[in-house]
Amino acid sequence: MLRAEDYFELEKRNITPADLEKQIARLNLGTIPLNIIRPCHPGEGISLIPPTRIAEYRQAWADVVGKGRASKFIPASGAATRMFQALLQYQADATHPVELLGGLETSLECFPFFDALTHTLRQQGQHLETLRSNKDFTTILNALLHPQGLNYANLPKALLPFHRYPQEIRTGLEEHIHDGVRLIQDNQHRVRVHITVSPEHREPIQQHLTAISEKWAASRSTVDFEISIQPPDTETIALDPKGNLVRTEIGTLLFRPGGHGSLLRNLQNCRGDIVLISNIDNVVPDHLKPSILEWRALLGGCLANLQSRIFSLLQTLAQNQSQESTLRACEAFMQHELNDSLPRFYPKWTITGKTAFFQGYFNRPVRVCGMVKNTGDPGGGPFWVEDRTGTISKQIVEQAQIDPHSPTQQELFKQSTHFNPVDMVCGLRNFQGDAFDLAHYVDPDTAFVAKKSYRGTPIQVLEWPGLWNGGMANWLTIFIEIPRTTFNPVKTYLDWLHQNHQPPS
């Protein structure tokens, strides 16, 4: 039952009571498992870039960038709390041995925050090396993680220091801008970046981006940045074990972010043409950038090349619908370039029916996804998936989407050799230059229900179809194998000690 004040909370988020009923029904339905047929492998769903096409892709990307068609989209809404979870747990239990601190005890000077931590403790009348010698890590961690110090456990990853250079310390966001200047700067020296943030982090990130832009302006590069927050109407409610709406300690409805699929609207509203999507934490120092940015340029060139040929086919179909030769070209492109199969009853269709099919099939958003070999990392993988209409397509699938009670499906998931590092290039406009309505290409069945806890009580929460999973289920999709060296995320503070996040030796 809704209370009077609940309607105010719903209205504030632009959520109608009918929308709320749909969320409750979806939570009660639970996760609808996907039906994976087999994993994608190189040559069977995952493509390799032929050496003979590298020059062609480089040129295609250079043409797109020069015309100002390329931009970056960086999801950066989350706080860094999970990065420091082990340190927070250490603080919460005084019986933990200091060995659990790992590199923080033995390699403190190798972290990018070392100078800032030293300075903060000095302002508090403390000496870092003395505290370290005395194994007073409680004081060190208070200065590192909490508001009385650097407050890193509550900052967004975008504002954390990531890499040390002789003359500066760069945040993850600043590394992304450096990447953008090298990769997507157009002929007018303009770099377009869209970053999604949480409301509480908007102002400090705005200030940081302004400072970064001023630095680049001195070298004649213009950084055009936009900031957006997750639309409030994508927030979701939760249910307790009895099916009741979960409420906060003050009695209001508990609303939670609806997962990264909520950012699909942000991607739509960024008004991009060809957009690179990269996670905020997947950046490297300058000395490792050339080879990694080369691969991203090749992914972009591959998309630009495919998109150009798709547009040509669509224009030909629109001009002359009865040409058998055009249909043969469409069939070959679908099967050999996009690795998709013709519909089962396609041979029985008329020329008019085949033409209409290809006009719908090709006129969709397109994405090229970089896939790396999985060496044990958690995350989704590329699979051939059959939907409830019997259509088989390539999808990125998370383990939470697999039927936990099906040994066959679980075994198929384990057979995946690759996973998605969220390095994607997306074509968001059609052959007439108009933006696609991305909401039309979502598979709503891929929303899933997760089990969490709130104030010690188990709850069920709803997450919308993922940005690169069900949110893009009906896009034209190409998987490209890229080297493992392109994937260097900082998921925990210990990842900063990896050689790929250290200065060159």
C-alpha positions in Angstrom: 0.0 0.0 0.0 1.3 3.5 -0.9 1.3 6.3 1.7 0.5 9.9 0.8 4.1 10.9 1.0 5.1 8.1 -1.4 3.4 9.9 -4.3 5.6 12.9 -3.7 8.7 10.7 -3.9 7.4 9.1 -7.1 6.6 12.5 -8.6 10.0 13.8 -7.7 11.5 11.0 -9.9 8.9 11.3 -12.6 7.7 7.7 -11.9 4.0 7.1 -12.1 2.1 4.7 -9.9 1.6 2.6 -13.0 5.4 2.5 -13.5 5.8 1.4 -9.9 3.3 -1.5 -10.5 5.3 -2.6 -13.5 8.5 -2.6 -11.4 6.8 -4.7 -8.7 5.5 -7.2 -11.3 8.9 -7.4 -12.9 10.5 -8.1 -9.4 7.9 -10.8 -8.7 8.6 -12.4 -12.1 12.3 -12.7 -11.3 15.2 -13.0 -13.7 14.3 -14.6 -17.0 17.3 -16.8 -17.9 18.8 -16.4 -21.3 19.2 -19.5 -23.5 22.8 -19.6 -24.6 23.5 -21.9 -27.6 27.3 -21.9 -27.5 30.2 -19.5 -26.8 31.6 -17.2 -29.5 35.1 -18.1 -30.5 37.6 -16.7 -33.0 36.2 -17.6 -36.4 32.8 -18.5 -34.9 31.3 -15.2 -33.7 34.6 -13.4 -32.9 36.5 -11.8 -35.8 40.2 -11.2 -36.2 41.4 -8.0 -37.9 43.3 -9.2 -41.1 46.7 -7.5 -41.5 45.6 -6.6 -45.0 42.8 -4.4 -43.7 44.8 -2.5 -41.0 45.7 0.4 -43.3 42.1 0.6 -44.5 40.8 0.8 -41.0 43.4 3.4 -39.9 42.3 5.6 -42.8 38.6 5.1 -42.1 39.1 6.2 -38.5 41.2 9.2 -39.5 38.5 10.3 -41.9 35.8 10.0 -39.2 37.9 11.8 -36.6 38.9 14.6 -38.9 35.3 15.4 -39.7 34.4 15.7 -36.0 32.2 12.6 -35.9 33.9 10.8 -33.0 33.4 11.3 -29.3 34.0 9.5 -26.0 31.3 8.4 -23.6 32.6 7.6 -20.1 30.4 6.0 -17.4 31.7 7.2 -14.1 28.8 7.3 -11.7 30.1 5.0 -9.0 32.0 5.9 -5.9 35.3 4.2 -5.2 34.1 2.4 -2.0 34.6 -1.1 -3.5 38.2 -0.3 -4.5 39.0 0.1 -0.8 36.7 -2.6 0.6 39.6 -4.7 2.0 41.0 -1.6 3.8 37.6 -0.7 5.2 37.1 -4.3 6.5 40.6 -4.1 8.1 39.5 -0.9 9.9 36.2 -2.5 11.0 37.9 -5.4 12.8 41.0 -4.7 14.9 41.9 -8.4 15.0 42.8 -8.5 11.3 46.6 -9.0 10.8 48.4 -6.2 9.0 49.4 -8.7 6.3 45.9 -8.3 4.9 46.9 -4.8 3.9 49.1 -6.3 1.2 51.1 -3.7 -0.7 49.9 -0.9 1.5 52.3 -2.1 4.2 55.3 -2.9 2.0 55.0 -0.7 -1.1 53.2 2.4 0.1 55.5 4.8 -1.9 54.5 3.0 -5.2 50.9 4.2 -5.0 49.8 7.3 -6.9 48.3 8.8 -3.7 51.6 8.6 -1.7 52.5 12.3 -2.0 48.9 13.4 -1.2 48.7 11.1 1.8 52.1 12.3 3.1 51.0 16.0 2.8 47.6 15.3 4.4 49.2 13.6 7.4 51.8 16.3 7.7 48.9 18.9 8.0 47.5 16.7 10.8 50.8 16.8 12.6 51.7 13.3 11.7 54.7 11.8 9.8 53.8 9.0 7.4 57.1 7.0 7.8 56.8 7.1 11.6 53.3 5.8 11.5 54.3 3.1 9.1 57.3 2.0 11.3 55.0 1.9 14.3 52.4 -0.1 12.2 49.8 2.6 13.0 47.7 1.9 10.0 44.5 3.1 11.6 45.7 6.6 11.5 47.0 6.1 7.9 43.8 4.7 6.7 41.7 7.4 8.4 43.8 10.0 6.5 43.4 8.0 3.2 39.8 6.9 3.2 37.6 9.2 5.4 36.4 12.8 5.3 38.9 14.0 7.9 41.6 13.3 5.3 41.6 12.5 1.5 38.2 10.8 1.7 39.0 8.4 -1.2 36.5 5.8 -0.1 33.7 8.3 -0.9 35.1 10.0 -4.0 34.3 8.8 -7.6 37.0 6.9 -9.4 37.1 9.8 -11.8 38.8 12.0 -9.2 41.3 9.5 -7.8 44.9 9.8 -8.7 45.8 7.0 -11.1 49.4 7.5 -12.4 52.6 9.3 -11.3 54.6 11.4 -13.7 57.8 13.4 -13.0 55.9 16.7 -13.0 52.3 15.7 -12.1 49.9 13.1 -10.8 47.0 12.4 -13.2 43.5 11.2 -12.3 41.7 8.5 -14.2 39.5 11.2 -15.8 42.6 13.2 -16.9 44.1 10.1 -18.5 40.9 9.7 -20.5 41.2 13.3 -21.8 44.8 12.6 -22.8 43.6 9.5 -24.6 40.9 11.6 -26.3 43.4 14.2 -27.5 45.4 11.5 -29.2 42.5 9.5 -30.5 39.5 11.7 -31.4 40.8 15.2 -31.8 39.3 16.6 -35.1 40.7 18.9 -37.7 39.5 21.9 -35.6 41.5 20.6 -32.6 38.3 19.7 -30.8 37.8 16.8 -28.4 34.3 15.8 -27.5 33.7 13.9 -24.2 30.5 13.0 -22.3 30.8 11.7 -18.8 28.1 10.4 -16.5 28.3 11.1 -12.8 26.3 10.8 -9.6 24.5 14.0 -8.5 26.7 14.5 -5.4 29.9 14.3 -7.6 28.8 16.6 -10.3 30.3 19.9 -9.0 33.8 18.6 -8.2 34.0 16.7 -11.5 32.8 19.8 -13.3 35.6 21.8 -11.6 38.2 19.1 -12.5 37.2 19.0 -16.1 37.3 22.8 -16.4 40.8 22.8 -15.0 41.8 20.0 -17.5 40.3 22.0 -20.4 42.2 25.1 -19.4 45.5 23.1 -19.5 44.8 21.8 -23.0 43.6 25.2 -24.3 47.2 26.4 -23.9 48.3 23.9 -26.5 45.4 24.8 -28.9 43.2 21.8 -28.1 39.6 22.4 -27.2 38.1 19.9 -24.8 34.3 20.0 -25.2 32.9 18.1 -22.2 29.3 17.4 -21.2 28.2 16.0 -17.8 25.0 14.1 -17.2 23.5 12.2 -14.3 21.4 9.0 -14.4 17.8 9.9 -15.1 15.9 9.8 -11.8 13.0 7.8 -13.4 15.4 4.9 -14.0 15.7 4.4 -10.2 14.1 1.2 -8.9 12.3 0.1 -5.8 13.0 -3.1 -3.8 11.0 -5.8 -2.1 11.5 -7.6 1.2 11.1 -11.4 1.5 7.4 -10.9 2.2 6.9 -8.9 -1.0 6.5 -5.6 0.8 8.1 -2.4 -0.5 11.4 -1.7 1.3 11.5 1.6 3.2 14.4 3.7 4.6 14.9 4.3 8.3 12.7 7.4 8.1 9.9 5.5 6.3 10.3 6.7 2.7 10.4 4.3 -0.2 13.9 2.9 -0.8 15.0 3.8 -4.3 18.2 2.4 -5.9 20.1 3.1 -9.1 18.8 0.7 -11.8 22.2 -0.6 -12.9 24.4 0.6 -15.8 21.5 0.0 -18.2 20.0 3.2 -16.8 22.7 5.1 -18.7 21.2 4.1 -22.1 19.2 7.4 -22.0 22.4 9.3 -21.2 24.0 7.7 -24.3 21.0 8.7 -26.4 21.1 12.3 -25.1 24.8 12.8 -25.7 23.8 13.3 -29.4 26.9 11.4 -30.6 27.5 10.0 -34.0 30.4 7.5 -33.6 31.0 7.1 -29.9 33.8 5.2 -28.0 32.7 3.8 -24.7 35.4 3.0 -22.1 35.2 2.4 -18.4 36.7 5.2 -16.2 39.2 2.8 -14.6 40.6 1.3 -17.8 43.5 3.7 -18.6 47.3 3.4 -18.7 50.2 5.8 -18.4 51.6 7.6 -21.5 54.3 5.1 -22.2 51.7 2.3 -22.8 49.2 4.4 -24.7 50.4 4.0 -28.3 49.6 0.3 -28.8 46.4 0.5 -26.9 45.1 3.6 -28.7 46.1 1.9 -32.0 43.7 -1.0 -31.2 40.9 1.4 -30.3 41.5 3.3 -33.6 41.3 0.0 -35.4 38.0 -0.9 -33.7 36.7 2.5 -34.7 38.0 2.1 -38.2 36.3 -1.3 -38.5 33.0 0.3 -37.4 33.3 3.2 -39.8 34.1 0.8 -42.6 31.1 -1.4 -41.8 28.8 1.5 -41.3 29.7 3.1 -44.7 29.0 -0.2 -46.5 25.7 -0.7 -44.6 24.6 2.9 -45.5 25.5 2.2 -49.1 23.3 -1.0 -49.1 20.4 0.9 -47.5 20.6 3.7 -50.0 20.5 1.2 -52.8 17.6 -0.6 -51.3 15.7 2.7 -51.0 16.4 3.7 -54.6 15.8 0.3 -56.3 13.9 -2.3 -54.4 13.5 -4.9 -57.1 17.2 -5.6 -58.0 18.2 -9.2 -57.4 21.8 -8.2 -57.4 21.2 -5.9 -54.5 19.6 -8.6 -52.5 22.5 -11.0 -53.2 24.9 -8.3 -51.9 22.8 -7.9 -48.8 22.7 -11.6 -48.2 26.5 -11.9 -48.5 27.1 -8.9 -46.2 24.8 -10.3 -43.6 26.4 -13.8 -43.6 30.0 -13.0 -44.2 30.6 -9.6 -42.7 28.1 -9.6 -39.8 28.2 -13.4 -39.2 24.5 -13.7 -39.0 22.2 -16.3 -40.6 19.3 -15.6 -43.0 15.8 -16.3 -41.5 14.6 -19.9 -41.9 11.9 -19.0 -44.4 13.8 -16.4 -46.3 14.0 -18.4 -49.5 10.2 -18.5 -49.7 9.8 -14.7 -49.5 9.1 -12.4 -52.4 11.5 -9.8 -53.6 9.4 -7.2 -51.9 9.5 -9.2 -48.6 13.2 -9.7 -48.8 13.8 -6.0 -49.5 11.7 -5.0 -46.5 13.5 -7.4 -44.3 17.0 -6.0 -45.2 15.7 -2.5 -44.8 14.8 -3.3 -41.2 17.8 -5.5 -40.5 20.5 -3.1 -41.6 18.8 0.1 -40.3 19.9 -0.4 -36.7 22.6 1.0 -34.3 25.9 -0.8 -34.8 28.6 -1.6 -32.3 32.1 -3.1 -32.5 33.2 -4.7 -29.2 36.8 -5.5 -28.3 37.0 -8.9 -26.7 40.0 -10.1 -24.8 40.9 -13.6 -23.7 39.6 -14.5 -20.3 42.3 -15.5 -17.8 40.0 -15.9 -14.8 38.5 -12.4 -14.5 34.8 -12.0 -13.5 32.5 -10.5 -16.1 30.3 -11.3 -19.1 31.3 -13.2 -22.2 30.3 -13.4 -25.8 27.7 -16.0 -26.7 25.3 -17.1 -29.4 21.9 -16.7 -27.7 18.4 -17.8 -28.8 15.5 -15.6 -27.9 11.9 -16.7 -27.4 11.1 -16.1 -31.1 13.8 -18.6 -32.1 16.1 -15.9 -33.4 19.8 -16.6 -32.7 22.2 -13.6 -32.3 25.5 -12.6 -30.7 25.2 -11.2 -27.2 27.3 -10.3 -24.2 26.0 -12.4 -21.3 26.6 -12.0 -17.6 26.6 -15.0 -15.3 23.6 -13.6 -13.4 21.6 -14.0 -16.6 22.2 -17.8 -16.8 19.8 -20.3 -15.2 21.5 -21.4 -12.0 19.5 -24.7 -12.0 20.6 -25.7 -15.5 24.0 -27.6 -15.4 24.0 -27.5 -19.2 23.7 -23.7 -19.3 26.3 -23.3 -16.6 28.7 -25.5 -18.4 28.3 -23.6 -21.6 29.0 -20.4 -19.8 32.2 -21.8 -18.4 33.3 -22.7 -21.9 33.6 -19.1 -22.9 37.2 -18.2 -23.8 36.8 -14.4 -24.0 35.1 -11.6 -22.1 34.1 -8.1 -22.7 36.3 -5.3 -21.3 33.8 -2.7 -22.3 35.9 -1.2 -25.0 33.2 -0.5 -27.6 32.7 1.8 -30.6 29.0 2.6 -31.4 27.3 4.0 -34.4 24.3 5.9 -33.1 22.9 7.5 -36.3 21.1 6.0 -39.4 22.1 6.3 -43.0 20.1 9.6 -43.3 22.1 11.1 -40.4 19.2 10.9 -37.8 19.8 9.6 -34.3 18.4 6.2 -33.6 15.9 5.9 -30.7 18.0 3.5 -28.6 15.1 2.4 -26.5 13.6 0.5 -29.5 16.6 -1.9 -29.5 16.4 -3.0 -25.9 15.4 -6.6 -24.9 13.2 -5.9 -21.8 13.3 -9.5 -20.8 17.0 -9.1 -19.9 16.3 -7.0 -16.8 17.3 -9.1 -13.9 16.6 -9.4 -10.2 19.5 -9.4 -7.8 19.6 -10.3 -4.1 21.0 -7.7 -1.8 20.7 -6.7 1.8 19.5 -3.5 3.4 20.0 -2.8 7.2 20.6 -6.5 7.7 17.5 -7.6 5.8 17.6 -9.5 2.5 15.9 -7.7 -0.3 15.3 -8.1 -4.0 16.3 -5.3 -6.3 15.7 -4.7 -10.0 18.4 -3.8 -12.6 17.4 -2.7 -16.0 18.9 -4.4 -19.1 22.6 -3.7 -19.1 24.2 -1.0 -21.2 26.3 -3.5 -23.2 24.1 -6.5 -22.5 20.3 -6.5 -23.0 20.3 -2.7 -23.5 22.0 -3.3 -26.9 20.5 -6.8 -27.6 19.0 -5.7 -30.9 21.9 -3.8 -32.3 24.1 -5.0 -35.2 27.0 -6.4 -33.3 30.6 -7.3 -34.2 33.0 -8.9 -31.8 36.7 -8.3 -32.5 39.5 -10.1 -30.6 42.0 -7.6 -29.2 45.1 -8.2 -27.1 44.9 -8.8 -23.4 47.3 -5.9 -22.9 44.4 -3.5 -23.8 42.6 -4.3 -20.6 44.1 -2.7 -17.5 41.3 -1.9 -15.0 41.8 -0.6 -11.5 39.2 -2.6 -9.6 41.0 -2.6 -6.2 43.7 -0.4 -4.7 46.2 -3.2 -5.2 45.8 -3.0 -9.0 47.8 0.3 -8.9 50.8 -1.9 -8.1 50.6 -3.7 -11.4 53.5 -2.8 -13.7 51.0 -1.3 -16.2 50.1 1.4 -13.7 53.6 2.1 -12.6 56.1 4.6 -14.2 58.4 3.1 -16.8 61.5 1.6 -15.2 
